[in-house]
Amino acid sequence: MERYIGKMLDNRYEILEVIGQGGMAVVFKAKCHRLNRMVAIKVLKPELAGDAEFRRRFHDESQAVAMLSHPNIVSVYDVSRGGDLEYIVMELIDGITLKQYMERRGQLNWREALHFITQIMRALSHAHSRGIIHRDIKPHNIMVLRDGSVKVADFGIACLSSQQTLTTKEAMGSVHYISPEQAKGERTDARSDIYSAGVVLYEMLTSRLPFEGDSPVSIAIQHFSAVPLNPREINPDIPEAMELICLKAMAPKIDQRYSSADEMIHDLEEFRKNPDINFDYDMAELKGSVTDEPTQPIHAKELHHMNTYDGRREREESFFASPWKKVALIALSVILGAGIIYGLYTVILNSFVSAPVEEYVVPSLVGMTLEEAEEDPRVKGIFQIEVIATIESDYDANVIIEQDPQADRVKKSDFVIQVTVSAGTPSAEMPRVVDYERTAAKLILDNLHLNLDLVFEEQFSDDEAGRVISTDPAAGETIYEGDTVTIVVSKGRDLKPVEVIPFVNMTRENAEQAAIGLGLVPVFVEAPSDTEAGIVIEQNIAAGTSVLEETEIQLTVSTGPADTEEPGGETGTEEPGTDTPEEQPSIPEVPEEPNIDE
């Protein structure tokens, strides 16, 4: 890929140097000559770019990711093709990865971990609300900036990477963080990102990973077959509530996890306000019941047939080859047979005895909060409410906006009501645009895609004209879709008019003091004249003229009469009585030996 250095892409991006490599792409530092800024360009490796279907999906999904705009997500500026190249133009980050940060710092204190995980979850909340799942959350894809803020990278690329067969080297970087459903090759959703974020939090709090092994496959299997040590067993300084948040995010059973990033953010914020808060979560349920032992590495010899996540056939062969597993299978068959016999018995019995079937009318839950719906007498003890999605809407947060089945339907079985809950009005954190030019500030706010009502006001200040000097709301405050944002732009200094005074016949010093006192900027030039040296003989702005403060005024100062003697000592016609050099009286010579007798 070094051959691309020095080349120009799209007659716009000049490739300067390689700044990173991954299993799928190479990242270059480049200069955008159109906007005169530095950018990062991610170029697909040739072996992947040669696959037409891969290129098409890469291009389509990357364009979707380019629509994301959030302070905690690396911005995507452009998605393009140049000859045989597929590339993404991104924001160039001045920082290091969270993995590098942890390697330098070691174990982070829980306050620092809280600071980072909250920003990561905000980024995921924004992406999930737009239907984009990262699928490769790990410290290597999280950038830590110099100001301590965090940006999540590699959206879109990760969506495609799950479809590829991983080599051992590539898998080792991600397999520690994948969700159980990813490890089993099952369908993933937003909760898979939440699991991976939980593993990142676990690593920040304990400085170790929850699962280790001899190969990527052995590690992957532990995500659904082993139980990690509790974070507080490794680091007792971790608050109990923080440990519960971490383990709930990492619950091996997907239904035991946070249902959305916003739900986890809510707990993080509550914990931030009160670190002693008591979350009503059952530790045993969160950790599952896959084994009674803490994490144990699985040796590669036991998994020599398994070389991909989707090696279902190999896993089945390994399962039947184990004697004790055969016993387990026989026992399971006996249980299933008993269940079938019991089911047949029940059907036969019911054919002779007709029992009444309970019927319930589905209530209308739209407009209620989740808490109100669960406490409703038409629901409590009858229906189970299952949240299937949380999306931004005009409804208040936590309000049910859709339900299935619809209200007034009669149900005789399957008493589950699936609901979609509002995440509230689309919102974002107000970015800092102070000191930016007016046009740049507008572009930054437009990229939030919140349809903001931008009101520009002008105000005199010591700042350069055209620069933003303040905003309302201020940077860091939450803004919502359709909000009015007032941007105050500098008009420059408020210069007042002054009347020019006569400076002629003043000394240079007095003229300089007087000009500065009026707010003018004096500029002096010199010229010979019959006037005494050091006296002002001319000014370029007439006295009585009205000008603004800080106006330059040129003052000419006399250097005295000009010297009229011509070079060479020769003169023309002399005035009467004027001695020429030859006519000047000579000085009498002193005798060599004075006559002291005279």
C-alpha positions as CSV (number, residue, x, y, z in Angstrom):
1,M,0.0,0.0,0.0
2,E,3.1,2.3,0.2
3,R,2.7,2.9,-3.5
4,Y,-0.3,5.2,-2.9
5,I,1.8,7.7,-0.9
6,G,2.1,10.9,-2.8
7,K,-0.9,10.1,-5.1
8,M,-3.9,12.3,-5.4
9,L,-7.4,10.7,-5.0
10,D,-10.3,12.3,-6.8
11,N,-8.1,15.2,-7.7
12,R,-8.6,16.3,-4.1
13,Y,-7.0,14.1,-1.4
14,E,-3.2,13.9,-1.3
15,I,-1.9,10.7,0.4
16,L,0.9,11.6,2.8
17,E,1.7,8.6,5.0
18,V,0.4,5.3,6.5
19,I,-0.9,5.8,10.1
20,G,-2.6,2.5,10.8
21,Q,-3.5,-1.0,9.4
22,G,-6.1,-3.5,10.2
23,G,-7.3,-6.9,8.9
24,M,-9.5,-5.2,6.2
25,A,-8.0,-1.8,5.4
26,V,-5.1,0.6,5.6
27,V,-5.5,4.1,7.0
28,F,-3.6,7.0,5.5
29,K,-3.0,10.5,6.6
30,A,-4.0,12.8,3.7
31,K,-4.6,16.5,2.9
32,C,-7.8,17.7,1.4
33,H,-6.8,20.5,-1.0
34,R,-10.3,21.6,-1.5
35,L,-11.0,22.5,2.1
36,N,-7.3,22.8,3.2
37,R,-7.5,20.4,6.1
38,M,-5.9,17.1,7.2
39,V,-8.1,14.0,7.0
40,A,-7.7,10.2,7.5
41,I,-8.5,8.0,4.5
42,K,-9.3,4.3,5.0
43,V,-8.6,2.2,1.9
44,L,-9.8,-1.4,1.4
45,K,-7.0,-3.9,1.0
46,P,-6.6,-5.2,-2.6
47,E,-7.7,-8.8,-1.7
48,L,-11.1,-7.5,-0.5
49,A,-11.5,-4.7,-3.0
50,G,-11.4,-7.3,-5.8
51,D,-14.7,-8.8,-4.6
52,A,-17.4,-6.8,-6.4
53,E,-20.1,-7.8,-4.0
54,F,-18.0,-6.8,-1.0
55,R,-17.2,-3.5,-2.7
56,R,-20.9,-2.8,-3.3
57,R,-21.9,-3.5,0.3
58,F,-18.9,-1.6,1.6
59,H,-19.9,1.4,-0.4
60,D,-23.6,1.3,0.4
61,E,-23.2,0.7,4.2
62,S,-20.4,3.3,4.5
63,Q,-22.7,5.9,2.9
64,A,-25.3,5.1,5.6
65,V,-22.7,5.5,8.3
66,A,-21.7,8.8,6.8
67,M,-25.1,10.1,8.0
68,L,-24.1,9.6,11.6
69,S,-23.3,12.9,13.4
70,H,-22.4,12.8,17.0
71,P,-19.6,14.3,19.2
72,N,-18.6,10.7,20.3
73,I,-18.4,9.2,16.8
74,V,-15.5,9.8,14.3
75,S,-17.0,11.8,11.5
76,V,-17.2,10.4,8.0
77,Y,-16.7,13.1,5.4
78,D,-16.9,11.2,2.2
79,V,-17.3,7.7,0.6
80,S,-15.8,7.4,-2.8
81,R,-14.3,5.2,-5.5
82,G,-11.1,6.1,-7.3
83,G,-10.1,3.6,-10.0
84,D,-9.6,0.3,-8.3
85,L,-9.8,1.9,-4.8
86,E,-12.7,2.0,-2.4
87,Y,-12.1,4.5,0.4
88,I,-13.7,6.4,3.2
89,V,-12.6,9.9,4.2
90,M,-12.8,10.5,7.9
91,E,-12.0,13.0,10.6
92,L,-8.3,12.9,11.5
93,I,-8.1,12.3,15.3
94,D,-5.3,13.7,17.4
95,G,-5.2,11.1,20.1
96,I,-4.6,7.4,20.9
97,T,-6.8,4.3,21.1
98,L,-8.4,3.3,24.4
99,K,-6.3,0.1,24.2
100,Q,-3.1,2.2,24.1
101,Y,-4.4,4.4,26.9
102,M,-5.1,1.4,29.1
103,E,-1.7,-0.1,28.3
104,R,-0.1,3.1,29.5
105,R,-2.2,3.7,32.5
106,G,-2.9,0.1,33.6
107,Q,-6.0,-0.3,35.7
108,L,-8.3,2.7,35.5
109,N,-10.1,4.0,38.6
110,W,-13.9,3.6,38.4
111,R,-14.5,7.3,37.9
112,E,-12.3,7.4,34.8
113,A,-14.0,4.2,33.5
114,L,-17.4,5.8,34.1
115,H,-16.3,8.9,32.1
116,F,-15.3,6.7,29.1
117,I,-18.1,4.2,29.1
118,T,-20.8,6.9,29.3
119,Q,-19.4,8.5,26.1
120,I,-19.2,5.1,24.4
121,M,-22.8,4.4,25.2
122,R,-23.9,7.8,23.9
123,A,-22.2,7.0,20.6
124,L,-24.0,3.6,20.4
125,S,-27.3,5.2,21.4
126,H,-27.0,7.6,18.4
127,A,-26.0,4.8,16.0
128,H,-28.7,2.4,17.2
129,S,-31.4,5.1,16.8
130,R,-30.4,5.2,13.1
131,G,-30.5,1.5,12.7
132,I,-26.7,1.0,12.6
133,I,-25.1,-1.7,14.8
134,H,-21.3,-1.5,15.2
135,R,-20.6,-5.3,15.9
136,D,-17.0,-4.7,16.7
137,I,-16.8,-2.6,19.8
138,K,-13.4,-3.0,21.4
139,P,-10.8,-0.6,22.9
140,H,-8.9,-0.7,19.6
141,N,-11.8,1.1,17.8
142,I,-12.3,3.8,20.5
143,M,-10.1,6.9,20.3
144,V,-9.2,9.0,23.4
145,L,-8.6,12.7,22.5
146,R,-6.2,15.0,24.4
147,D,-9.2,16.7,26.2
148,G,-10.3,13.3,27.6
149,S,-13.3,13.0,25.2
150,V,-13.9,9.7,23.4
151,K,-14.8,9.0,19.8
152,V,-16.0,5.6,18.5
153,A,-14.5,4.6,15.1
154,D,-15.0,2.0,12.4
155,F,-18.8,2.1,12.1
156,G,-19.9,0.4,8.9
157,I,-16.6,-1.5,8.4
158,A,-17.6,-3.6,11.4
159,C,-21.0,-4.4,10.0
160,L,-19.3,-6.1,7.1
161,S,-16.5,-7.7,9.0
162,S,-18.9,-10.1,10.7
163,Q,-19.5,-11.7,7.3
164,Q,-15.9,-12.6,6.8
165,T,-14.0,-15.7,7.9
166,L,-11.5,-14.5,10.5
167,T,-7.9,-15.5,10.5
168,T,-6.3,-16.2,13.8
169,K,-4.4,-12.9,13.9
170,E,-7.5,-10.9,13.0
171,A,-9.8,-12.7,15.4
172,M,-7.5,-12.4,18.4
173,G,-8.2,-8.6,18.4
174,S,-12.0,-8.9,18.5
175,V,-12.8,-12.3,19.9
176,H,-12.3,-11.1,23.5
177,Y,-15.2,-8.6,23.1
178,I,-17.8,-10.5,20.9
179,S,-21.2,-11.3,22.3
180,P,-22.3,-14.9,22.8
181,E,-24.7,-14.7,19.9
182,Q,-21.9,-13.5,17.6
183,A,-19.7,-16.4,18.9
184,K,-22.5,-18.9,18.0
185,G,-23.1,-17.3,14.6
186,E,-26.7,-16.3,15.5
187,R,-28.5,-13.1,14.6
188,T,-27.2,-10.0,16.4
189,D,-28.9,-6.7,17.3
190,A,-28.1,-3.6,19.3
191,R,-27.7,-5.7,22.5
192,S,-24.6,-7.3,21.0
193,D,-22.9,-3.9,21.0
194,I,-24.0,-3.5,24.7
195,Y,-22.3,-6.8,25.6
196,S,-19.1,-5.7,23.9
197,A,-19.2,-2.4,25.7
198,G,-19.7,-4.3,29.0
199,V,-16.5,-6.2,28.2
200,V,-14.6,-2.9,27.6
201,L,-15.9,-1.6,30.9
202,Y,-14.8,-4.9,32.6
203,E,-11.3,-4.4,31.2
204,M,-11.1,-0.8,32.2
205,L,-12.2,-1.6,35.8
206,T,-10.0,-4.7,36.3
207,S,-7.1,-4.3,33.7
208,R,-7.8,-7.8,32.5
209,L,-10.2,-9.5,30.1
210,P,-13.0,-11.7,31.3
211,F,-12.0,-14.6,29.1
212,E,-8.6,-15.9,27.9
213,G,-7.6,-19.0,25.9
214,D,-5.1,-20.6,23.6
215,S,-7.0,-19.7,20.4
216,P,-9.7,-17.4,19.1
217,V,-12.2,-20.2,19.0
218,S,-11.6,-21.3,22.6
219,I,-12.1,-17.7,23.8
220,A,-15.2,-17.3,21.6
221,I,-16.9,-20.4,23.2
222,Q,-16.3,-19.1,26.7
223,H,-18.6,-16.2,26.0
224,F,-21.5,-18.6,26.1
225,S,-20.1,-21.5,28.1
226,A,-18.2,-19.9,31.0
227,V,-18.7,-17.4,33.8
228,P,-16.1,-14.6,34.4
229,L,-14.9,-13.5,37.8
230,N,-16.8,-10.7,39.3
231,P,-15.0,-7.4,38.8
232,R,-14.9,-6.8,42.6
233,E,-13.1,-10.1,43.1
234,I,-10.3,-8.6,41.1
235,N,-10.6,-5.0,42.3
236,P,-12.5,-4.5,45.6
237,D,-12.4,-0.7,45.1
238,I,-15.1,-1.0,42.4
239,P,-18.5,0.2,43.8
240,E,-21.2,-2.6,43.8
241,A,-23.5,-0.6,41.6
242,M,-20.8,-0.2,38.9
243,E,-20.1,-4.0,39.1
244,L,-23.9,-4.6,38.5
245,I,-24.0,-2.3,35.5
246,C,-21.0,-4.1,34.0
247,L,-22.4,-7.6,34.6
248,K,-25.9,-6.6,33.3
249,A,-24.3,-5.3,30.1
250,M,-22.3,-8.6,29.9
251,A,-25.2,-11.0,30.7
252,P,-24.8,-14.1,28.5
253,K,-28.5,-14.3,28.0
254,I,-29.5,-11.5,25.6
255,D,-32.9,-10.9,27.4
256,Q,-31.0,-10.3,30.7
257,R,-29.0,-7.4,29.2
258,Y,-29.9,-3.8,28.9
259,S,-32.6,-3.6,26.2
260,S,-31.0,-0.4,24.8
261,A,-28.0,1.8,25.1
262,D,-30.3,4.5,26.6
263,E,-31.3,2.2,29.4
264,M,-27.7,1.6,30.3
265,I,-26.9,5.3,30.1
266,H,-29.8,5.9,32.6
267,D,-28.2,3.6,35.1
268,L,-24.8,5.2,34.5
269,E,-26.2,8.6,35.2
270,E,-28.0,7.5,38.3
271,F,-24.8,5.9,39.5
272,R,-22.9,9.1,38.7
273,K,-25.3,11.1,41.0
274,N,-25.2,8.5,43.8
275,P,-22.4,5.9,43.7
276,D,-24.1,4.1,46.7
277,I,-27.3,3.5,44.7
278,N,-28.8,0.0,45.0
279,F,-29.8,-1.5,41.7
280,D,-32.4,-4.2,42.0
281,Y,-30.6,-6.7,39.8
282,D,-30.2,-10.4,40.6
283,M,-26.5,-11.3,40.3
284,A,-27.2,-15.0,39.7
285,E,-29.6,-14.2,36.8
286,L,-27.2,-11.8,35.2
287,K,-24.3,-14.3,35.2
288,G,-26.5,-17.2,33.9
289,S,-26.1,-20.8,35.0
290,V,-23.7,-22.2,32.4
291,T,-21.3,-23.5,35.0
292,D,-20.5,-23.3,38.7
293,E,-16.8,-22.5,38.1
294,P,-15.2,-19.2,37.2
295,T,-13.6,-18.7,33.8
296,Q,-11.3,-21.6,32.8
297,P,-9.3,-21.4,29.5
298,I,-10.2,-24.1,26.9
299,H,-7.1,-25.7,25.5
300,A,-6.7,-25.7,21.7
301,K,-6.4,-29.5,21.6
302,E,-10.0,-29.8,22.6
303,L,-11.0,-27.6,19.7
304,H,-8.7,-28.7,16.9
305,H,-11.6,-29.2,14.5
306,M,-13.0,-25.7,15.0
307,N,-11.5,-22.9,13.0
308,T,-14.3,-20.5,12.4
309,Y,-17.2,-19.1,14.4
310,D,-19.7,-20.8,12.2
311,G,-18.1,-24.3,12.5
312,R,-21.4,-25.9,13.6
313,R,-20.7,-29.3,11.9
314,E,-17.3,-29.6,13.6
315,R,-18.7,-28.7,17.0
316,E,-21.4,-31.4,16.5
317,E,-18.7,-34.0,15.7
318,S,-16.7,-33.0,18.8
319,F,-19.9,-33.2,20.9
320,F,-20.8,-36.8,19.9
321,A,-17.1,-37.9,20.3
322,S,-17.2,-37.2,24.0
323,P,-18.5,-40.2,26.2
324,W,-20.0,-38.1,29.0
325,K,-21.8,-36.0,26.4
326,K,-23.4,-39.1,25.0
327,V,-24.8,-39.9,28.4
328,A,-26.2,-36.3,28.6
329,L,-27.8,-36.8,25.2
330,I,-29.4,-40.1,26.2
331,A,-30.8,-38.4,29.4
332,L,-32.1,-35.5,27.3
333,S,-33.8,-38.0,24.9
334,V,-35.5,-39.7,27.9
335,I,-36.8,-36.3,29.2
336,L,-38.0,-35.3,25.8
337,G,-39.8,-38.7,25.4
338,A,-41.5,-38.2,28.7
339,G,-42.6,-34.7,27.7
340,I,-44.1,-36.1,24.5
341,I,-46.0,-38.8,26.4
342,Y,-47.3,-36.2,28.9
343,G,-48.4,-33.9,26.0
344,L,-50.3,-36.7,24.3
345,Y,-51.9,-37.6,27.6
346,T,-53.0,-34.0,28.1
347,V,-54.5,-33.8,24.7
348,I,-56.5,-37.0,25.1
349,L,-57.7,-35.9,28.5
350,N,-58.8,-32.5,27.2
351,S,-60.7,-34.2,24.5
352,F,-63.0,-35.8,27.1
353,V,-63.0,-32.9,29.6
354,S,-63.8,-29.5,28.2
355,A,-62.1,-26.9,30.4
356,P,-63.0,-23.2,30.0
357,V,-60.3,-21.1,28.3
358,E,-59.4,-17.7,29.7
359,E,-59.8,-14.8,27.3
360,Y,-58.4,-11.3,27.8
361,V,-58.8,-8.1,25.8
362,V,-55.5,-6.4,24.9
363,P,-55.5,-2.9,26.5
364,S,-54.3,0.2,24.8
365,L,-50.8,1.1,26.1
366,V,-49.8,3.8,23.6
367,G,-49.1,7.0,25.4
368,M,-48.4,5.3,28.8
369,T,-44.9,5.1,30.3
370,L,-43.5,1.6,30.8
371,E,-44.1,1.9,34.6
372,E,-47.7,3.0,34.1
373,A,-48.4,0.2,31.7
374,E,-46.9,-2.5,34.0
375,E,-49.0,-1.3,36.9
376,D,-52.2,-1.0,34.9
377,P,-54.8,-3.5,36.3
378,R,-55.6,-4.7,32.8
379,V,-52.0,-5.8,32.4
380,K,-50.6,-6.7,35.8
381,G,-50.7,-10.4,36.4
382,I,-52.1,-11.1,32.9
383,F,-49.9,-9.7,30.2
384,Q,-46.1,-9.5,29.9
385,I,-44.7,-6.4,28.3
386,E,-41.6,-6.9,26.1
387,V,-39.7,-3.8,24.8
388,I,-38.5,-4.6,21.3
389,A,-37.2,-1.2,20.3
390,T,-36.4,2.3,21.6
391,I,-36.4,5.0,19.0
392,E,-36.3,8.8,19.0
393,S,-39.7,10.5,18.5
394,D,-41.8,13.5,19.5
395,Y,-43.1,11.6,22.5
396,D,-41.4,12.0,25.9
397,A,-38.7,9.5,26.8
398,N,-39.9,6.1,28.1
399,V,-43.4,6.5,26.6
400,I,-44.9,3.6,24.6
401,I,-45.5,4.7,21.0
402,E,-46.4,1.4,19.3
403,Q,-47.7,-2.0,20.5
404,D,-48.3,-5.5,19.0
405,P,-50.9,-6.9,19.2
406,Q,-53.1,-3.8,18.8
407,A,-55.6,-2.7,21.5
408,D,-59.0,-4.4,21.8
409,R,-57.8,-7.7,20.3
410,V,-58.9,-10.8,22.3
411,K,-56.1,-13.2,23.4
412,K,-56.6,-16.7,24.6
413,S,-52.9,-17.5,24.8
414,D,-49.4,-15.9,24.3
415,F,-50.1,-13.1,26.7
416,V,-47.1,-11.0,25.5
417,I,-47.5,-7.4,24.3
418,Q,-44.4,-6.2,22.4
419,V,-43.9,-2.4,22.6
420,T,-41.7,0.2,21.0
421,V,-40.7,2.9,23.5
422,S,-39.8,6.5,22.8
423,A,-36.2,7.6,23.5
424,G,-37.5,11.2,23.5
425,T,-36.9,14.0,21.0
426,P,-33.7,13.6,18.9
427,S,-31.0,15.4,20.8
428,A,-27.3,16.0,21.0
429,E,-24.7,17.7,23.0
430,M,-24.2,21.4,21.9
431,P,-20.8,21.4,20.2
432,R,-18.2,24.2,21.0
433,V,-18.2,26.6,18.1
434,V,-16.8,29.7,19.8
435,D,-13.8,31.1,17.9
436,Y,-15.0,29.4,14.7
437,E,-16.0,31.5,11.7
438,R,-19.7,32.0,11.2
439,T,-19.9,29.6,8.2
440,A,-18.0,26.9,9.9
441,A,-20.2,27.1,13.0
442,K,-23.3,26.8,10.8
443,L,-21.9,23.7,9.1
444,I,-21.1,22.0,12.4
445,L,-24.6,22.6,13.7
446,D,-26.3,21.6,10.4
447,N,-24.4,18.3,10.6
448,L,-26.2,17.4,13.8
449,H,-29.3,16.8,11.6
450,L,-31.6,18.3,14.3
451,N,-33.3,20.9,12.1
452,L,-32.2,23.6,14.5
453,D,-33.4,27.2,14.2
454,L,-30.1,29.1,13.9
455,V,-30.4,32.8,14.9
456,F,-27.3,34.9,14.2
457,E,-26.7,38.1,16.1
458,E,-23.8,40.6,15.7
459,Q,-22.1,42.3,18.6
460,F,-19.0,44.5,19.0
461,S,-16.1,42.8,20.7
462,D,-12.3,42.7,20.8
463,D,-12.4,39.5,18.7
464,E,-11.9,39.4,15.0
465,A,-14.9,40.3,13.0
466,G,-16.9,37.3,11.8
467,R,-15.8,35.0,14.7
468,V,-18.3,33.4,17.0
469,I,-18.0,34.8,20.5
470,S,-20.9,33.0,22.3
471,T,-23.8,30.7,21.9
472,D,-27.1,30.0,23.6
473,P,-27.3,27.2,24.7
474,A,-23.6,27.0,25.7
475,A,-21.3,24.1,24.6
476,G,-22.0,20.9,26.5
477,E,-25.7,21.5,27.1
478,T,-28.3,19.2,25.6
479,I,-30.1,20.5,22.5
480,Y,-33.2,18.9,20.9
481,E,-34.6,18.7,17.4
482,G,-36.1,22.0,16.3
483,D,-34.5,24.0,19.2
484,T,-33.5,27.6,18.6
485,V,-29.7,28.2,18.9
486,T,-28.5,31.8,19.1
487,I,-25.0,32.4,17.7
488,V,-23.4,35.7,18.6
489,V,-20.8,36.8,16.0
490,S,-18.2,39.5,16.5
491,K,-18.5,42.8,14.5
492,G,-15.0,43.7,15.6
493,R,-14.2,46.6,17.9
494,D,-16.7,49.4,18.5
495,L,-14.7,52.3,17.1
496,K,-16.0,55.8,17.8
497,P,-15.6,58.9,15.6
498,V,-13.1,61.5,16.5
499,E,-12.3,65.0,15.1
500,V,-8.8,65.5,13.8
501,I,-7.0,68.5,15.5
502,P,-4.3,70.7,13.9
503,F,-0.9,69.0,14.5
504,V,1.2,71.5,12.4
505,N,3.7,73.5,14.5
506,M,3.6,70.9,17.3
507,T,6.8,69.1,18.2
508,R,7.0,65.5,17.2
509,E,6.6,64.3,20.8
510,N,3.6,66.5,21.5
511,A,2.0,65.5,18.2
512,E,2.5,61.8,19.0
513,Q,0.9,62.1,22.4
514,A,-2.0,64.1,21.1
515,A,-2.7,61.7,18.3
516,I,-2.7,58.6,20.6
517,G,-4.9,60.5,23.1
518,L,-7.5,60.9,20.4
519,G,-7.3,57.2,19.5
520,L,-5.5,57.8,16.2
521,V,-2.4,55.9,15.0
522,P,0.4,58.5,14.1
523,V,2.8,57.6,11.3
524,F,5.8,60.0,11.0
525,V,7.8,60.9,7.9
526,E,10.6,63.4,7.7
527,A,11.4,66.2,5.2
528,P,13.7,69.2,5.0
529,S,12.2,72.7,5.4
530,D,13.0,76.1,6.6
531,T,11.2,75.2,9.8
532,E,13.1,74.2,12.9
533,A,14.0,70.5,13.0
534,G,11.5,68.3,15.0
535,I,8.5,70.4,14.2
536,V,5.4,69.1,12.4
537,I,5.0,70.9,9.1
538,E,2.2,68.9,7.4
539,Q,-0.6,66.3,8.1
540,N,-2.4,64.2,5.5
541,I,-5.9,64.5,7.2
542,A,-7.0,68.1,7.5
543,A,-7.9,69.5,10.9
544,G,-11.7,69.3,11.7
545,T,-12.2,66.1,9.7
546,S,-14.2,63.3,11.5
547,V,-12.6,59.8,11.3
548,L,-12.9,56.6,13.3
549,E,-10.6,55.6,16.1
550,E,-7.5,53.6,15.1
551,T,-7.3,55.5,11.8
552,E,-3.7,56.1,10.7
553,I,-2.7,59.8,10.3
554,Q,0.6,60.7,8.5
555,L,2.5,63.6,10.1
556,T,5.5,65.2,8.3
557,V,8.3,66.4,10.6
558,S,10.9,69.0,9.6
559,T,14.6,68.0,9.5
560,G,15.7,71.6,9.2
561,P,17.0,73.6,6.2
562,A,18.4,71.7,3.3
563,D,22.2,71.9,2.6
564,T,22.7,73.8,-0.7
565,E,26.5,73.4,-1.1
566,E,27.3,71.7,-4.3
567,P,29.9,68.9,-4.3
568,G,33.5,69.6,-5.4
569,G,33.9,72.9,-3.5
570,E,33.0,75.1,-6.6
571,T,30.4,77.8,-6.4
572,G,28.7,80.0,-8.8
573,T,28.2,83.8,-8.6
574,E,28.7,84.9,-5.1
575,E,26.7,87.6,-3.3
576,P,28.7,90.8,-2.6
577,G,30.8,90.7,0.5
578,T,30.7,86.9,0.6
579,D,34.2,85.4,0.9
580,T,35.1,82.4,-1.2
581,P,37.3,79.7,0.3
582,E,40.3,81.4,-1.3
583,E,39.4,84.7,0.2
584,Q,39.1,83.5,3.8
585,P,41.8,85.0,6.1
586,S,44.6,82.6,6.8
587,I,45.7,81.7,10.3
588,P,49.2,83.0,11.0
589,E,51.8,80.3,11.5
590,V,53.4,80.0,14.9
591,P,57.2,80.4,14.8
592,E,59.1,77.3,15.5
593,E,61.1,79.1,18.2
594,P,59.3,81.9,19.8
595,N,61.4,85.0,20.6
596,I,61.0,85.2,24.3
597,D,63.1,88.4,24.4
598,E,60.5,90.5,22.5
